[in-house]
Amino acid sequence: MPPENHIITTGLLILLILLPLPSPAIATTADTPKFREAPAFRNGKNCPISKWPKNPYDPSTIHIAMTLDYTSPYLRGSIAGILSVLQHSTCPENTFFHFLAVRRHFNHLNKTITSTFPYLNFNLYNFNPSLVRHLISSSIRRALDQPLNYARIYLADLLPATVNRIIYLDSDLIVVDDVDKLWNIELNDRVLGAPEYCHANFTHYFTHKFWFHPIFPNTFKNRTPCYFNTGVMVIDLQKWRNDDYTQKLEHWMRVQKRYRIYELGSLPPFLLVFAGNVKQVEHRWNQHGLGGDNLEGQCRDLHPGPVSLLHWSGKGKPWLRLDSKKPCPLDSLWAPYDLFRHQSLFSDS
């Protein structure tokens, strides 16, 4: 081969090495929504027309609060939870969602919500992790230590003062009944309503350092405390604001920092402040523990009785078990609400 041809051939080889190889058509791009669009859910004939926020005290509006984390698989659970609320609601257009999120994710979250639920009434509220990061102690599971897991403590501060009542819902549940029934429970003089589970051994939620301390156990004096799950709560925000329950919860988090009196993230402060003073809600509104325990996440059955809400609290999440092809039997009840786009790597074209 002549020297000049050798030079040309070598140059072409180098050029081919440096140029990016043509890649197969990828099914997802940065502009492709992560979730399929949900159907439009409309009010029934007998529904009043919600005028919130124009009428800030409109009694027909149901206010629901959730956290949204754009960087977490829990977003998939949140989307399923929203769909379940709308699908089973008699007056879905009267439901207003209040989403707590980190401000830097607002743009992505707004696009995700509006493309998935074009007709949804919602607002995003900035939750600054620095509010609580210095108060968080490590717990039994890393997921429990994320700042957004504590955002529910600050609902009364972050939401408009005109929102006097809220339903707080976790991101790993689905509602299979009309949420209006939960919204309209009577709290009487209580700040918080939730299903209670008095058969649970309450002492297990705190360490020996708590129970053998000369002062701490007195917090339950004149109360009969029962376990309740903070993933489903009806909260009177006005009473909360009046008595500054945020400060009371933060107090116990500071105690935890010093004495290590519990192991379960944001739950124990709620038990310390509210247990024994909770408005009892029917158990049907929190069939919890479907994710198993906090260490192994094994399969569990439903509790006896009717079901209005299924909650995969615990380590095992239905989307992870379904994707791994190792679902628990009850995960099939969550699957119909999953709007996540399951796409193959390559397109069919």
C-alpha positions, 0 to 999 in steps of 0.5 A: 500500500502506498504511504499516502493511502496508508495515511488516509486509511489511518486517518479514517480509522481514527475519525471512526473511533472518535465519532459516536456510534449511531445508537438505537432508537430509545423509547424514552427521552427527556421530553417524554412524560414518565407517566401516562395521562389519567382520565378526566374525572368529573363531578356527579350531578349532585355535587356543589361547585367548589369556589376555592380559593376564590372563596377561601372557606368554601365548605365543599372543597376537600383539601388533601396534602401529600409530599412529592419527591421527583428524585425518588421512586416514591413519586410513582406511589404518589401518582397512584395515590392521586389517581385512586382518590380521584377515581373513587370520589363522587365530587373529584373536581372539589378536591384540592391537592397541596403538595409539599416538595423541594423548590428545585424540583418544582419545574419537573414536578409541575410538568409531571402533574399537569401532563398526568392530571391535566384537570387537577386542582393543586398547588406546590409548596416549598419545603426547605429541608434545612427546617428539619435536617438538624433535628433528624436522628438516624432510624431503623430504615434510611428511607425514614430519615429523609427530610420530606418524611418530616414535612407533615409536621409543618403543614400548618405553617406551609399551607395558607391560613385559610386551610383549616382542615387537611387530610394527610396521605402518605405516598405508598397507599391507595384509596378505594372509597369516596374520600369525602367520607373521611373528610367529614368525620367529626373531630370534636375537640381533637386536633387529629383523627386517625385509626388507632390500634390499641392491641399493639404493644405501645412500649415497643415504640420507645427505647428503655432510655425513655421508659426508665427515665424519671420524667419522660414516661410522665408525658402519658400521664392521664392518657391511654396511649394507642398506636396510630399510623401517621400516613393517614391523618385528618388534622384541624390546622387551626387548632394546630396553629393555636397551640403550636403543635409544630413546636411540641413535635420539634421538642421531642426531636431535640430530646431524641437527639440527646437521649435516643429514646426511639428508632422509628423516624417521624412516628414517635414524636406524633405518638408522644404528642397525640397518642391517647388524644386522637379522634378514633377513625374506622380501621377501614381508612388505614389498612396499614402494614402491607409493606411488611416490617421495616427490616424485611418487608415480607408479605402480609394479609389485610386486617379483618373488616371492610377496606377503604384505604390500603397502605403499604407501610413498611419496607416492601413497596408494591412497585418494587415488588411488581417490577422485580417479578416477586409481588405479594398477593395484595400488590395486584390491588395497587397495580391498576393505579400505576400510571408509570410508563413501562417502555422497552429500551428499543422502539418497534420502528 
